[in-house]
């Protein structure tokens, strides 16, 4: 338990620093409500029209593609890190072919999306 005491001290110091800063900003900071601060959107643009606009389905498809390739990286990086240790336990071709099958499935999905025209933003589909 003695090994964790320095970590506990640092944690208490950090929490005290954060709480002190939050309290000081509320006590010392200026509060001046302006028209820009009271707007529902703080992006610098005036809100125009309805908030219930329709978005193109392509935005959602691109988000799903991002998640797909992000998951690919999540599986690829740990595999690459432990590749040498996997070779000692399993046969070298099996480990390599297993990852190539994974790449092939992802490549088929990428080609399918490309052929469907998801990456062509100027089309009227």
N, C-alpha and C positions, 0 to 999 in steps of 0.2 A: 504494500500500500504506500510505502514511503516514496516509491518511484513516481507515483501520480501526483504528489503534492506540488511540484513545480508547475505541472500542467493546470492544476486547479487554481494556483495563484495567478497564472497568466490569464486564465478564463475569467476570474473575478476582476482582474485589472481591465481587461477588454470590455466586459459588461459594464463596469463602472464608468469607463471612458465614454462608451456609447450613450448610456443613460444621462451622464453629465452633459454631453453635447446636445442631446435632445431637449433637456430642460433649459439649458442656456439659450438655445435658439428661440424657444417660446418666451423666455423672459426678456431677452435683449433685442431680439429681431423686430424689425418694423413690419407692421401689418397695414398694407394699403391696398384696398380692393380697387382694381381698375376694370375697365370694360373687357380688356383682353383676359384678365384672370377669371372673370365671371362667365366666360364663354364655355359652352359644353365641350368644345374641342380645343385642345391646347397645341395644335400643330401649326398654328400661324395662318390658317385658312379659315375664312368665314364659312360657317355651316350653311349650305344652300340646298334646298330640296328636302326630300324625305329621307329619314334614316333607314327606311326599308327599301333600299334599292336592290335590284337583281344584279348578281354577279355572274360572270361567265363561268361555266363549268370547268373551263381550262385552269382557273386558279386552283380549284380543288384537286384537279388531276396532277398539277405540278406539285402541290403539297404532298399528295400521296406518293409521287415519285421520289420526292426528297426523303420521305420517311423510309421508302424501300431501300434507297441507296445508303441512307444513314444506318439502317439495320445491317446492310451488307458490311459496312465498315466495322460495326460492332462485332460481327462474327469474324471478319478477316484479321483484325489486329491481334486478338488473343491467339488465333491459330498461328500466325506468323511468329509470335513471341515464343510459343511452346513447341514449334515445329521440330527442333532438334531433340527435345525430350520425347516427343511422340515417335520419332524414328527408332529410338532404342526399345520402345515397348511394342510397337507395331511395325509392320513391314513398310518400307519406304514407298513403294508404288501405291499401296492402298491409301495412305494418307494423302498423297499427291492427287490421285484420281478422285478421291472424295471431294477435295476442294475444287477441282476442275469441273465436276458435276454441278457444284454450287454455282460456279461462275457461268456455266452453260445455261442454267435455269435463269439466272439474272440477265444474261445476254439475250435470251429468247424474249423475255419481257421487255427489255430495252428496244429491241428491233420491232416488236409488235407496236409499242407506243410510238416509235418513230414513223412506222408505216401508216399509222392512224392519223398522223399529222399533228400530234400534240405540241411539237416544238415549233410549228409554223403559226406565229401569232397574227400574221396579216391575213390569213384565210378567213372565209366567212362561215366555216363549219360550226 
